[in-house]
Amino acid sequence: MDSSQIDLRGSEIGSIHLEQGVLRVHFSRAYILKSMTGSKERTRWWQAGALVIEGVEGQPALPEGPLLCVGGDIDENVYTYRDMIPVPFASRGSIRCLLRFEGQDAPLVVTGRAARLEMTEVPRYIEHVGA
């Protein structure tokens, strides 16, 4: 089975907005690792898009972009995705997002009731990477 995932480490975030309980983390360059069935090698791509979290509780402090993500966790019900987001991604239930940024002391921490990825444009190939 082919699989793809956003590598949060190094992904570039243009802006983060919260409006009427909906948080949008806009990736100007989300770095994607793709694996193909039967291959030990992976490929690296970049694509624009957004992580959208609905039903956000409270008013979290939002860092101003542009930002360089250095890692984080996406907690989806009983699963935790560390430093990555599977592509495609859409879930309902208990969502928690913690993102750390270069040069920022405090991480962004948000909880909500649903989350999804909205990727835009066409993925662009960067390179082959080892297994």
C-alpha positions as CSV (number, residue, x, y, z in Angstrom):
1,M,0.0,0.0,0.0
2,D,1.2,3.5,-0.9
3,S,1.4,5.9,2.0
4,S,2.0,9.6,2.4
5,Q,2.6,11.8,5.5
6,I,3.4,15.4,6.2
7,D,6.7,15.7,8.0
8,L,6.0,18.5,10.5
9,R,9.8,19.0,11.1
10,G,10.8,21.7,8.6
11,S,7.4,22.4,7.2
12,E,6.8,26.1,6.6
13,I,3.7,27.8,8.0
14,G,2.6,31.0,6.4
15,S,-0.1,31.9,8.9
16,I,-2.4,30.6,11.7
17,H,-6.0,32.0,12.0
18,L,-8.9,31.3,14.4
19,E,-12.4,32.4,13.4
20,Q,-15.7,31.3,14.9
21,G,-14.1,28.2,16.5
22,V,-12.3,27.1,13.4
23,L,-8.5,27.1,13.4
24,R,-6.6,27.1,10.1
25,V,-2.9,26.4,10.0
26,H,-1.8,27.4,6.5
27,F,1.2,25.5,5.2
28,S,3.0,27.4,2.5
29,R,5.3,24.3,2.2
30,A,4.2,21.1,3.9
31,Y,7.0,18.6,3.3
32,I,5.5,15.2,2.4
33,L,7.2,11.8,2.5
34,K,5.8,9.2,0.2
35,S,6.4,5.4,0.3
36,M,5.4,3.0,-2.5
37,T,4.5,-0.6,-2.0
38,G,7.4,-2.9,-2.5
39,S,10.0,-0.1,-2.4
40,K,12.5,0.6,0.4
41,E,13.1,4.1,-0.9
42,R,10.9,7.1,-0.1
43,T,10.4,10.3,-2.0
44,R,10.1,13.8,-0.6
45,W,7.7,16.4,-2.0
46,W,6.2,19.7,-1.0
47,Q,2.7,21.0,-1.2
48,A,0.6,23.9,0.1
49,G,-2.4,23.3,2.2
50,A,-4.0,23.7,5.6
51,L,-4.7,21.8,8.8
52,V,-8.3,22.7,9.8
53,I,-9.5,22.1,13.4
54,E,-13.2,22.7,14.1
55,G,-14.8,23.2,17.5
56,V,-11.8,24.9,19.0
57,E,-12.2,25.5,22.7
58,G,-11.1,28.9,24.2
59,Q,-8.8,31.5,22.7
60,P,-5.3,30.0,22.3
61,A,-2.4,32.4,21.8
62,L,-1.6,32.3,18.1
63,P,1.9,32.9,16.9
64,E,2.3,35.2,13.9
65,G,3.7,33.8,10.7
66,P,5.7,33.0,8.8
67,L,6.9,30.1,11.0
68,L,9.1,27.1,10.7
69,C,7.7,24.0,12.4
70,V,10.2,22.0,14.4
71,G,7.7,19.2,15.4
72,G,4.6,18.4,17.3
73,D,1.8,16.0,18.0
74,I,-1.6,15.5,16.6
75,D,-3.8,13.5,19.0
76,E,-6.8,11.9,17.3
77,N,-9.0,10.1,19.8
78,V,-6.7,7.3,21.0
79,Y,-3.9,7.8,18.4
80,T,-1.0,10.2,18.6
81,Y,0.8,11.2,15.4
82,R,4.3,12.5,16.4
83,D,6.0,14.9,14.1
84,M,3.7,13.9,11.2
85,I,0.2,14.0,9.8
86,P,-1.1,11.2,7.6
87,V,-2.3,12.2,4.1
88,P,-5.2,12.2,3.7
89,F,-6.4,13.0,7.2
90,A,-9.9,13.7,8.5
91,S,-11.3,12.8,11.9
92,R,-14.0,13.6,14.4
93,G,-13.9,13.2,18.2
94,S,-11.3,14.3,20.6
95,I,-8.6,16.3,18.7
96,R,-5.5,17.9,20.2
97,C,-2.8,19.7,18.2
98,L,0.5,20.7,19.7
99,L,3.0,22.4,17.3
100,R,6.4,23.8,18.2
101,F,8.1,26.5,16.1
102,E,11.7,27.7,15.6
103,G,12.4,30.8,17.8
104,Q,9.2,30.5,19.8
105,D,9.3,29.6,23.5
106,A,5.7,28.4,23.8
107,P,4.1,25.8,21.5
108,L,0.7,26.2,20.0
109,V,-1.8,24.0,21.8
110,V,-5.3,23.6,20.6
111,T,-8.2,21.2,21.3
112,G,-11.2,20.7,19.1
113,R,-13.9,18.2,17.9
114,A,-12.8,17.6,14.3
115,A,-9.8,18.0,12.1
116,R,-8.9,17.6,8.5
117,L,-6.2,18.4,5.9
118,E,-7.1,20.5,2.9
119,M,-4.2,20.2,0.5
120,T,-4.1,22.6,-2.5
121,E,-2.1,22.9,-5.7
122,V,-0.1,20.0,-7.0
123,P,2.6,18.2,-5.0
124,R,6.1,19.1,-6.2
125,Y,8.9,16.5,-6.2
126,I,12.0,17.3,-4.3
127,E,14.2,14.2,-4.0
128,H,14.5,10.5,-3.3
129,V,15.5,9.7,0.3
130,G,16.9,6.4,1.7
131,A,14.9,3.8,3.5
